[in-house]
Amino acid sequence: MARYQSRTRHSAADAEAFLEQQRKLAFNTDNTWFQIATKYKEDTAPAGEVAVA
């Protein structure tokens, strides 16, 4: 999904490191938010994203 964002480009290694860091965070904690990518079940193509605060 990152390639569809208007943010700075990152390497695959940067993305993996970021995801590993994010996996350690507790969901539904005050003063945080999560951005979740969605994909189509049939072909796993990106469908969009949802921000949860």
Secondary structure by P-SEA (a helix, b strand, c coil): cccccccccccaaaaaaaaaaaaacccccccbbbbbbbbbccccccccccccc
